[in-house]
């Protein structure tokens, strides 16, 4: 996120209040310190720093100390306090859970029972650089200091994958996470197997992981809503008891757009649904000749485009790549590259027939491209969405490097069909599959799995099969897109798109660009501060704010 510094009179009033809060928290904390920058070499066994966190009583004590209401106030009206990893307004929230409340004395008792070493230090890391996150970190530190726990905090910057998963120079990590549904959230956070995000970080907990996976499998195997609710309740209770990850708040996602320059169907952004149909054919410019968008690199590499399995913040990937299907917020499925599909009666086999489509270099899009993309998502250790391919028969062999093909994937390039067979029924699999961006096997098929996301010959100017193609690029400053004339469907409504980076222009560069009318649309982390968004709209009346229903959460992860 861009760190936000407010200008002009109204913004100055807001930043004064925020700075006062930070200073007050820092003074109150007394025994905390902070730093910024990349981490160095790993210290501690396997990147684990404070062995006290292995004791569940210490993790439960810290959970009791965190003032979630104070953190909610910082994020604003679009935030909701969480007791579990399920939003309280969800049909799947466990109503039997005790309502969250802060308990400092109870936390102190647990720390004493665990013989916590109060001379040790808890190191807290975070990777969002905005002022709001810094305020949240100040609250967290002061919360722990109140019980006598010494703390320090560090802003991670650079290669976040390396820093978070490999170096692990922290005891606690403030992070953001989202998922399509209840089961996926718990599987990604706490499940077993290499496709779960935090296996190596969350301690030696094989029995607990397998239990989570058992519940997730049962949830996915049934379409009975009441049965799913019971399983969701068990997942919530289990996770609260273990206290491996603290759910803090959920935050509805914000988007800002300049209503004098661009229009699009309102239905697109009713919810923060990454697998939606963006309907670029219905976007229109109301003034000017180019759609101007912010360009942000999430993985710290500013000389290559990002694999769409990692690019979850911008419109770039949905513009230049395509998917078999899209999954709308109301549960409906829209065919994209797929001409049609069938699902077997046992719910195990999904068969797709592809439309006649070509890559932007003129090569035909084949069923084997879909098979390769499933392989790439599973075998590439840099992929954030290997869970798309994990349910397929033979996924373990692909993940372990024993095979480049899934036993459960059969394709015919001549008929342009592909069948995907799962190891168990999964009622949510179409939602997962809607997140699969198709990659060209003829350009990436011979690349080693670990190099797929960083293969320079391709990612310096990737070939796609979406509605746009890359025209020019100047790393790390900007790239331009034009319509892909070979696209199988409707041409986009806007013929010129520019993505520009604001990373080197100062902390307030993107904010100022939106206010000045230089950015036509922005969403995600870069504008997801309600106070900032409201200030921007007050300074430029043409800029409108969209608040999207979201399952995006701020969580605190323990490294133990």
WOGI-V122650 format. One line per field, one symbol per residue. ss: DSSP state (A for helix, B for strand, O for the rest). phi: phi as a letter, one per 40 degrees, with the letter a starting at -180 (. if undefined). psi: psi as a letter, one per 20 degrees, with the letter a starting at -180 (. if undefined). A space follows every 10 residues. Layout:
ss: ???
phi: ???
psi: ???
This chain:
ss: OOOOOOOAAA AAAAAAAAAA AAAAAAAAAO OBBBBBOOOO OOOOAAAOOO AAAAOAAAAA AAAAAOOAAA AAAAAOOOBB BOOOOOOOOO OOOOOOOOOO OOOAAAAAAA AAAOOOOOOO BBBBBBOOOO AAAAAAAAAA AAAAAAOOOB BBBBBOOOOA AAAAAAAOOO OBBBBBBOOO OAAAAAAAAA OOOOOOOOOO OOOOOAAAAA AAAAAAAAAA AOOOAAAAAA AAAAAAAAAA AAOOBBBBBB BOBBBBBBOO OBBOOAAAAO BOOOOOOOOA AAOBBOOOOO BBBBOOOOOO OOOOOOOOOO OOOOOAAAAA OOBOBBBOOO OOBBBOOBBB BBBOOOOOBB BBBBOOOBOO OOOBOOAAAA AAAAAAAAAO OOOOOOAAAA OBOOAAAAAO OOOOOOOOBB BBOOOOBBBB BBOOOOOOAA AAAOOOBOOO AAAAOOOOAA AAAAOAAAAO OOOOOOOBBB BBBBOOOBBB BBBOOOOOOO OOOOOBBBBB OOOOOOOOAA AAAAAOOOOO BBBAAAAOOA AAAAAAAAAO OOBBBBBBBO OOBBBBBBOO
phi: .cccbcbgcc cccccccccc cccccccccg bbabaahccc ccbgcfgccb cccccccccc ccdccccccc cdcccgccbb cbcbcbdccc cbcccccccc acaccccccc ccdcfccccc bccbbabccc cdcccccccd cccccccgcc babbccahcc dccccbcfca bbbcbbaaac adccdccccb ccgccccbdc ccgcbdcccc cdcccccccc cbbccccccc ccccdccccc ccfcbccbab bccbbbaccc babacdccbc acbcccccfc cbcbccagbb cbbcbbbcbg bbbbccdccb cbbbcccccb bbbcabbccc gcbbcbccca abbcccgbbb bbbcccbbcc cgcccbdccc cccccccccc ccccbccccd ccdgcccccc gcacbcccbb bbcccfbabb bccadacbcc ccccccccbc ccbbcccddc bdcbccdccc accbbccbbc cbabcccaab bbdcccccbc cccbcabbbb cbcbchcbcc dcccccgcbc aaagdcbcbc ccdccccccb cccbbbbbda bcbcbbbcba
psi: qppppqrrgg hhgghggghh ggggggghgg kqrqrqaqrb qpqqpkjpgo ihihohhghh ghghhpnhgh gghghaijqp pphajppijq ijpoiipppp qqngghghgh gghjlpoiir ppppqqjpjr hghhgggggg ghghhhjjpq qqqpopqcnh gggghfgllq hqporqqrrh agghghghgj arriiqgkgi hlanlghggh gghgggghgh iqjoghghgg ghgggggghg ghlhpopfqq ppqqqpqoii hqqrphhhkh rmohjroilh ijqqpiqaip opqqopphjj okjqqqpiih njhrjggihi rrrgrqorhj iqpppehphr qqpqhijhpp pppqroqqri jiqqprhhhg ghhggghgho iipiliihih iqpjhghghj jiqjqphjpp qohgilqppo pqiqqoijhh gghijoppqo hihihjqqgi jgijohhgih mqpakairqp fqqnqkgrqq qrqoijphbq qqipippppp pjhjjrhjgg ghhghijiph pqrbhhjkog ggghhghhio ihpqppoppq kpqproppo.
